[in-house]
Amino acid sequence: MKNKKEEKSIGIIAVNTSNKYSGIGKYSGDLSQVVSLISLVLDKRLRGVEYPGKKVILPAFIGNGYEINIRILNHYVKSLVKGNVVHFTAPVKALKDPENIVTFHDLYELNNKDEKKRKKGYKQYTQFIGYHVISTSELLKQQLIDFGFDRNRITVIPLAVDNTVFRHIDHQERDFILTVGDGLHKNNYDICRILNNAGIKHIHLGREVDLNHFGNHHYFFRIQNTQLNELYNRAIATIRYSVDEGFGVPVLESLFAGTPIILNRLPIFEEILGKQYPLFIDSIDEIPETVKKVQNERETVLNYFDKIKIKYEIENWRNTMKSYYKKLGIFVEDQIGH
């Protein structure tokens, strides 16, 4: 007679709702190299945007369709996964089966200034209590436990970077400072202002910074990873000075590309890189002076990262994911072609 674990050895399908250029979209793209992945397009305005895995466009009836599509999401998920375990790549809308899996990247909505959005976020997160949970950091794991999740069903698996794409290119000339990603919590406007006042050329990957204010500022949006790697390789340094972060993948992307990154001392950055990372700063006003000395610190920073980078390499992450699924009795071998 087969034991319970053997009986549960079935397949798994990951479900994503983010385009490939977002942080969760990138995570989902990485996961699509481990298991089959379906991307559901909820907003009809994004029908032409690239998504990882198999792209499925849900019908939109009112407005951009998001509110209607989110309500019927479970119906579509059930029809597409056909009895397999579901791994939601972010907590969008839960099926009732607690044997499914969800990855949490942050709990941002609990801190939203809008009370209605805070309540919506609370309800959204609560529906996943009882699931198997992947947390991207130890810091987030504790936040999930404090929220009410079972610590015994939470596994910490840090995010990774495809180091075959994000890598150092020897011949690149470095002549600007780079910022990556939008969101008020990233302080991009203030970083942009400080760099402009110091006469330092700056490129931002994103859309939010008002170009009319800054003569030294240029921006890119929705570029391929190979193009992003070239940007990293042309940068003197990357800067991220955030109020809050779920993880901060650009921190790792920059360092894998051989480009130092200037950071504030957020607990998540200290968890990722260790408290002794050489380019932590305590004030946003330290940016111009730190930029001046970053070239002299470059070798020290990269030597420091060399000692820890293996745990963030994509192949190790894929193996960790396979081991995680195996412990849950989920079959993943040969589900997808490589």
N, C-alpha and C positions, 0 to 999 in steps of 0.2 A: 504493500500500500504506500502510495506517495505521501510524503509529509506536506504540510500546508504550504511551505515555501516553494516546493517543487511545483505544486499545483498552480501557483501564482506566476509561473515563468511565462509571461506573455510579452507582447510587444509594447512599444511606447511611441506616441506621437506628440511632438512639441507644438504648442499653439502660441502664435505671436500676433500682435496687432500694431506693431511699430515699423515704420519704414527703415530701410537699411542704413540711413545716415544718422539716426538717433543712437543714443547709448544702448538702449534696450534692443534696437534693431541690430546693432553690431554684435551684441551678446547672442541674439537669436541666430545670426549668421554663423557664428562660431559653433553653436549647438547643432546647426544643420549639418555639420561635418561629423556628428556623433550619432544622431537619430534623425528620422524623418521629421520635417517641420512644415507646418501650414501657416501661412500668414494671411490673416483676415483683414481686409481693408474696410474699415467702418465709416470713413469719411469720404464721400464721393469726390471731394476736391483733390484727393490724393490718389485717384485711380491711375494716373500716369506716372507716379513715382515708383522707383524700384523698391521691392521688398525681398527679404531673404526667403529661401525655401520656395514652396509652391504657393503662389499668390491666388487668393480667392476673394473676389469682390462681392460683398454683400449688397442686397438691394437697398436702395435709399428711397424713402417715400416722402419725407418732410425735410425741408431745409437741406443741410449738408448730409443728413441721414444718420448722423452719429447716435442720437438719442434713441431712434427706432432700432437701429442695428444692434446697439448694446443690449436692448431688451430681448432680442431674438438670438443673441449670440449662442446661448447654450443649445438651442435647437440645431444650429448649424454645426457646432462642435460635436454634438452627439452623432449626427449623420455622417460626419467626416472621419471620426476616429474609429468608429465601428468596433467598440469593445476593448480597444487598447487603453492602457494607462495614459492619462493626459498629463503633460508637463507644461503648465502655463509659464511663459518666460517672464511674466510680470503679473501682479494681482489685479486683473481687469474684472472678471466675473467668474465666480466659481461654480463648478458642477457640484452636486451633493456628495459624490463618492469621496471619502477622506483618504482613500488609497492613491488618489492623484497627487501631483507634485506642483508646487509653485516656487518661483524664485522671487525673493524680495531684494530690491536694490536700495530702497530707502523707505522712510515713512514721512515724506515731505508734507503730505496733506494735513497731518496732525498739527502742523505749525502754521498753516495757512491763516492769514489775517481775516479772510472772509469766513464768517461763522458757518454759512451754508456749505462752503467747500470743505471745511473741517469736519462737519457732520457727515458729509458724503464720503469723505476719505475714511472716517471711522467705520462707517457701514461697509465700505468696500473692503477694508482690511479684515474686518470681523468675520466675513463669510468664509475666509480661508483658515480660520482656527480649526484644528483637527487634521489639516493636510500635512503631508510631508513637506517640509520647508527647507529650501536652500537659501542661506543668508550669505551675502557677498563679503561680510566682514564680522569679526568678533564684536565690534562695537554695535553693529546692527542686530546681531543675535541677542545681545542684552536688552536692546530696545524692544525687540519682539517679545522677549520673555516678560518684560515689564508691561507690555500691552495685553498679555494674556495667552500667548502661544506656549505650547508644551515644549520645554527645553529638550526633552528626549526625542522630539521629532524634528529638531532643527539641526542641520549640518552646515558648517561654514565651508564654502568653497570660493576662495577669492577669484576675482575676474582675471583674465589673462590677455596677452597681446600676441598677435600673429607675428612672431619674430622673423618669419621668412619675408614679410612685407615691410615691417617697421625695423629698419636696420640702417647702419651708418653707410653713407656713400662718400668715399674719400675726396672726390674732386669738387664738391660743392663749396662755393664761396658764401660766407655767412655775413649778412649785412642788415638784419632787422630783428626786432623782438616779436614773438608770436604769442597770441592768445587763442584759445580754442573753446568753443561752446558758449551758448547763450544762457540767460537766466539772471535775474537781478541779484541772486545770492553770490554770483561770481565777481561782482564789483567791476565789470569790464569798463563801464563808463569812467570810473575814477582812475583805473589803470591807464586808460586811453588818454585822459586829461594829463596825468602826471608825465607820461612818456612824451606827449606833445609839448608840454612846457619845458621839458629837458632837451627838446630837439632830437629825440630818438625815433627813428623810423619804426613803424609798427604795422603788423598785419594781423587781422582778426578773422578767424574762421567762424562765421555765424552772420546774423542779420541785425542784431539789436542796437549796435552802437550808431548814433547819429553822425553820419559822415560830414555834415555841414560844420561841425564844431572843430574838426581836427584835420589840419593840412597834411600831417605825416601819417595818416591812417588809411589803410586799404583793407578790403575784406573779400573773402571768398565764401561760397555757400554750396553745400551738397557736392563735394568733390570726392573722387574715388580715393581709396586708401593709398594707392601708389602715388597719387598727386599729393596727398597729405604727408606722406613720408618725405617727399621732395621738399615740401615747405619746412618740415622739422629740420631737415638737413641744411637748409639755407639760413636758418635762424641762429642768431648768436645765443639766444636762450628763449625758453618758453616761460610764461608767468601765469600762475594761478593763485589768486588771493581771495578765497571764498569765505562767505559766512557759514556755509554748510555744504557738505558733499555726501552723496551716497557712497561713492568709491573714488572716482576720478581717473578713469582709464587714460586720458591724455597725459597724465603724469608719467605713466609707464611707457606710452607710445613715444614720448619725447626722449626719454632716457634710452630706450632701445635704439632710437635713431642716432644716438650719440650726442644729443643736445641737452645740456643742463636745464633744469627747471627751477625757477625761483618760487618758493612756496611760503605761505603762512603756516603757523603751527596748529593746524587742525588735528584733532585726535585721529581722524581717519588717515591723514597723510603720515602721521607718526606711526600708525599701525602698518601701513603699506611699506614705508621706507626705513622705519626705525627712528628713534629720537635723535640720533647722531648724524642724520643727513646734513651735509655741509651747507646747503643753501636755504635753510629756513630763515625767515625774517619775522620780526615782531611788530613791524609797523609798515603800512602801505607806502609811507613816505621814504622808506629805505630803498625803494625800487631803483631810482636813478644811480645811487652809489653802488648798489649790488650789481647792476648791469655793467658798470665800469670795470669791476673786478672779476666778472664771471669768466673771462677768458683765462685768467690766471688760475681759476679754481676748476676749470673744465676737466683736467686729467684726474684731479682728486675726486671729483663727483663721479666720474665714469668708473674709476677704480672701485669706489664704494659700491656702486650699483652692480658691478660685475660679481660681487660676492653674494648677492641676493636674487639676481634676476632669474635664475633657473626655475624658481617656483612660480614665476609669472609667464613662462614660455608656453605657447599654445599646445604643444604636444603633451606636456605634463598635465595641463588642464583637461585635455580630452581623455587621457588615461584615468584621471581622477573621476571624471563624470561617468565613465564606463564602470569603474569600481563601485561608485555610488549606486548606480542602477542595479548592478549585480547583487549588492547587499539587500536590495529591496525585492530580489527575485525577478527582475525585469530583464527580458532578453533584448540585447541590442546588437549583437554581432551580425554583420552582413545585412543589416536593415537598409543601408544605403550604399551606393557605390562610391569608391574613392578613386 
